[in-house]
Amino acid sequence: MEQLTIYDAQKQPTAATMLRDTSVPNDGYRFVVSVLLFNEAGELLIQKQQSTKKGWPSYWDYTAGRTVKAGESSYQAAERELVEELGITFSRENP
């Protein structure tokens, strides 16, 4: 199960973590990333969720997104999600 860092209201990481798919404590927050891909014509790439997906099965959704794992930056999470969802390797250091 994935460990997630819990953040405070000022977006600073706390020493606490939580497991994915558990409730965030009332005084805590977690980061999520969303990656949207557009082509040169301005069209957005969307995909249909699997029918077996736990949340929102068979719904259309934007390209990639998920929670940021403990020890991971939001940029690292976005790069990971692109690889996991679409097999696309991208680095903001080397676009």
KAQUIUR-V822023 format. One record per pair of residues at least 24 apart in sequence whose ideal C-beta (glycine too) atoms are under 7 Angstrom apart, sorted by sequence separation. I is the first residue (numbers start at 1). J is the second residue. D is the distance in whole Angstrom. If there is no record, write none. Layout:
i: {I & I}
j: {J & J}
d: {D & D}
This chain:
i: {6 & 7 & 4 & 36 & 37 & 36 & 34 & 35 & 35 & 35 & 34 & 33 & 32 & 33 & 32 & 32 & 33 & 31 & 32 & 30 & 31 & 33 & 31 & 35 & 33 & 33 & 35 & 20 & 35 & 33 & 17 & 4 & 4 & 5 & 3 & 4 & 2 & 3}
j: {30 & 31 & 30 & 62 & 63 & 63 & 62 & 63 & 64 & 65 & 65 & 65 & 65 & 66 & 66 & 67 & 68 & 67 & 68 & 67 & 68 & 74 & 74 & 78 & 77 & 78 & 81 & 67 & 82 & 81 & 70 & 67 & 69 & 70 & 69 & 70 & 69 & 70}
d: {7 & 7 & 5 & 5 & 5 & 6 & 6 & 5 & 4 & 6 & 4 & 6 & 6 & 7 & 7 & 5 & 6 & 7 & 7 & 6 & 4 & 5 & 6 & 5 & 5 & 5 & 6 & 6 & 6 & 6 & 5 & 6 & 6 & 5 & 7 & 6 & 6 & 4}
